[in-house]
């Protein structure tokens, strides 16, 4: 069972609630009785070692995998997310690590790929350009030269920004990001993390997977730790540090952490 931080009680009704989620792949149990709340206006980081079940969990939310047990609640009501289309209809958009962008298409074409606007049996190019431009400006994405430049010409950070803007374009309420800063340089990473914070400030719920502890503590309000398919901790980032998170990822507990029921950790106190 996950260890919940005391501050979690003040977040109100979560946008997404996962309760008792199980997922098996034949004899392999990838997720075991996982509980996780995702509130609006907060960045929740999902961390864990390789094989901990992070990708499986977000794929259950995104409609790619079907949980074998447990319940999913969206805005307080039970839902069944059977396909990515079901997830999108609720307002859940996922930015996968490969970004799913087409290099041969420009920014506008990528942002509307599969959801093109049509007027009088023709593509509404101007309408799509305006919507794409407004979305990028609203997120303060100003590094692209033109919204009509091919995605192949963009840097890694610009590509990530376009993928995030594409997710936001569709009135999403929850944006899930898998390793959003992987393979980015220092400046590009800073830009993407600023964009992640901006999403939360706009009132969206954000769930990110990352192996980079520096990035996690830079951007996350809350940290959820998975180990061997089990949620071992969900706490405000302010109650954790990198060493405690590594302890939780590798052993499921940390002697550095003071965890009386509902109490806040005390600075300088012994375990």
N, C-alpha and C positions, 0 to 999 in steps of 0.2 A: 504493500500500500504506500502511496506517495506521502512524503512528509510535506505538509502544507505550511507555508510561512504564516505568521500571525497577521501580517498586513493584508493577506488575501481576503480576509473577511470584509474589507471595506470596498471591494470592487463591484459589489452589486451583482445582478443577474448577468452571467456571461453571455456573450454572443453565441459561442459554441461550447457545448459541454459533452465531453466523452466520458462514459461511465462503464467500467467493467469490460473494456474492449479486449477481445481475444481474436487472434488470427493464427491459423495453422497452415503450413504447407506440407502436407503429408504428415510424417512423424515429427517434423520440426515445428515447435511452437514459437512463432516469431513475436507475438504479443501476448502478455498474460495479465488479465484483469487491470488494464490501464485506465486510469482516471486522469483527465486533464480539462481545465477550464481555460478558455481563451476570451479575455475581456476586450471591449472596444477601447480604442485610444491608448493601447499599450503594445509594446513589442515583447513578445514571448520568444525566447530562444530555446530550441530543443537540441540538447547535446547528448552525446554518448559515443562510446567507442565504435569501431567498425563492427557491424553485425548486431548492434544493440536494438535495432528495430525502428530507427528514426524514419527511414524512407518508407517502410511498410505502414507506419502510422499515418504519415501525411497522405499516402496513396489511398488509405481508407477514407480519409476526409475528402479527398479529391474525386472519389468515385471510381478509382482504378482497381482497388481491391475491395472485396466485400468482407466485413468482419464476420467471424464465425460465432461471436457472442458479444453481448453488451448492447448499450444504447447510445444513440447520438441525438442530442437535443440542440435545436437551432432556435435562438430567440425564445427559449423556454418551452418549445414544443418538440415532441419526438419526430424525427425524420428518418427516412431511408434514402441514402445516397447510393444509387445503383450504378450510375454512369457519370462521367465528367459533365455531361449536359445537365444532370440533376444538380450537381455542385454549382455550376454556373448560374442556374436558375435561382438558387438561393442567394448568390452573391459571393461565391467562393471562387477565387482565381488563383492558379498556381503558376509560379515562374520556376520552371525546372532548370536543373544545372546546365543542360544543353541549350537553354533559352528558346528553342523551337522557332528560331527566326530563319527566314529564307534570304540567303546572301544576294540572290539575283533580283530581289524586289526592294523597292525603296521603303522608307520609314512608314509612310502613310499606308502603303500596300500591306506591309507587315502588321501594322496595328489593326487593320480591318480584315486580315486574312480569314476567310471562312464566314465573315459577318459583314460583307460588303453592303453598302447602302446603294439602293437602286431607285431611280426615279424615271418614269416613262420608259421602262425597259432598257435603260442605260445606267452605267455606273455614275453615281452622284459624286464626281471627283471633287468639286469645290466644297461640298458639304463635308466630305471625309477629311479634306485638307484642313478646314476650319476646326473641326472637332479634334483632330490630332494635334494641331498647333496649340489650341487652348489647353489641352490636357498637359502637354509638355511644359507650357508656360506656367500652369498652375502648380506644377511640381518643381519649378525653377530649374528645369533642364535647359540650359542655355549653351551647352558646348557643341551642339550639332550645327553644322553650317547651313543645312537646308533640310526640311522635312521630306524633300524629294531626292535626297542623296541615297544611293544604294547602301544597304546595310553592310555589304562587303567592305565598304570604305570606312566603317566606324571602328573606333578603338574598343577594347574590351569593356571599359567603363561605360562608354556611350551605348554599346549593345545592351548591357545590363539595364541601363536607364530606359532604353526604348522598350525592353521586355516588361519592366515594371509599369511604365506608362500604359502599355497595351493592356495590362491587367486592370489598371485603375479606370481605363476608358469605359469599361462596361458596368459602371455603377457597382463595383464590388464593395463588399462590406468586410471581407476577410481576404488578405493577400498572404499566400504561403510562398516562401522563397527557399530554395534548396542551394546552399553554398553560394550566396549572392556575391561574395568577394573573392571566390576562388580564382587564382591565376591573374589577379589584378595588381597593378603597382600601387605604391603608397598613396599618391594623389588620387588615382581612380577609386581606390578603396574608400578614401575619405569622402569623395563625392557620393558614392553609392550609399554609404552609411548615413550621410546627411539626408539622402532621399528616403531611406527607410524611416528615419525619425520624422520626416515631414509627413509620411503616410499616417503615422500614429497621431501626430498633431492635428491632422484633418479629421480625426475621429474614427479611422479605420482600425480594425484589429489586424495585427501583423504577427505571423509565425515564421521564424527563420530557423533553418538548420545550418550550423556552422561548426567546423573543427577549430576555428581560429579563436582562441580564448580572448585575445586582445580585442577583436571585433565584437565578440559577445558582450564583454563588459563595457565596451564603448557605447553600444546601442540598446542593449536589452533592459527592460524594466523588470522582467521576471525570467527565471531560468528553470527549465524542466529537464531533469536528468534521467535518461533511460539507461538501464543496464540489463543485458540479457533478456530483453523483451519486457522488463518490469519497470514501472515508474518508481524511482527510489527517492526523488525529491522534487518539489515544485515550490520555489521560494523567490521572494524579491531579490534582485541582484545585489542590493545593498547589504543583504545578510550573508553573502557568500564572497569568497575570493577564488582566484584561479586554483590554488592548491586544494581547497575544499572540493571544488568541482571535479578535479582530477581524482581525488580520493573517492568521491561518489561514483564516478564513471567506472573506476577499476575495482572497487571493493564493495560498493553499495552503501558505504557509511564513511564518516570521517570523525576521528577523535578530536579534531580541531573545532568541532561544531558543538555549541551548547544547544540542546534541543529538548528542554522541558516543555510540557504540553502548553502550547499557545504563548510561550514566553519569547521575548526578543533576546537575541544573543547579547551578552554583556561584554563590553570591551575589557580585555585583560583577564577575564575569568578563566578558570581551569576547566577542562572538559569534564 
